[in-house]
């Protein structure tokens, strides 16, 4: 029993203790996620969370496994980053707390993923075993496993590596099978996947893209010249070949690194694409997908990316020319700048309205930020072996 005279002193002590506890644990800084992004630090298996408005690293998230070819997608509310590791790890990272909320080892070798239109599903593309797995975006519980099966020349069942996985309108996913030469369309309206297979689309599709409207899925072909196009408004029409002769009869250079079609550029009614094994950027008329022009560039292009206003296209290159980024004026179709951000430039990312571009230079251990109007460097961040850069505005764009 507490004596009446001691109650007030004890209450005061309790209140002081409570206030002291509050001071020892300051509240987390309130912020929106619209100007946040992440930089993949491949050597350390970590993710640097960055503030794009103030050009600073807020914190680092560690323990994400093998990030040697990692990609990142964002939840519908842009709070969570889904990290797809090369070792088959799938991680969900809270950008506001810097914590890994969920992590699963879902395969032996993965190459990327996508988020469904309604944000409820996460799809992962796997090399080993070949196929696609679908997960609940809140819990990372497995929803479906879709093996990428086909029959080889001897009629034996095999599994193919999956590449070029993207989201499409209508809670659909589209991807390509490298060894099988196929494109698969998965509809997730119901409880189980409905898979439509398109065969004999071309030799060795190595990557793919979907245009910003979500209508056209285009797979690049490594085994032959040209690309394969699927019109998602009319999938019953099947896959047709486009740009089949852009390099026919010419000597092909050794390919040091596969180009990435996901960063393709749209400028007006034209598509700007990297040419495989050539020092060229291709311009195609998106009305009939005929080749309109080629632009000679510094090396073999990897990413060909459009500034959001479509006035500029920025290009980086494969080894041994990978210390350079070139800027092309899309109206004049001329190279207007050759920049040297550092050694081994791997990725570029525009801020949502395109006033800046962030560029990772892996072997120089830095990320360099340029003003896209003046083409001058405006910031530099130290980062250990940075590769992919991803900003949260991707959460609201098809295919990214």
Secondary structure, 3 states (H helix, E strand, C coil): CCCHHHHHHHHHHHHHHHHHHHHHCCCCCCCCCCCEEEEEECCCCEEEEEECCCCEEEEEECCCCCCCCCEEEECCCCCEEEEECCCCEEEEEECCCCEEEEEEECCCEEEEEEECCCCCEEEEEEEECCEEEEEECCCCCEEEEEECEEECCCCCEEECCEEEEEEECCCEEEEEECCCCEEEEEECCCCCCEEEEECCCCCCEEEEEECCCCCEEEEEECCCCCEEEEECCCHHHCEEEECCCCCCCCCCCCCCCCCCHHHCEEECCEEEEECCCCCEEEEEECCCCEEEEEEECCCCEEEEEECCCCCEEEEEECCCCCCCEEEEECCCCEEEEEECCCCCEEEEEECCCCCEEEEEEHHHCEEEEEECCCCCEEEEEECCCEEEEEEHHHHHCCCC
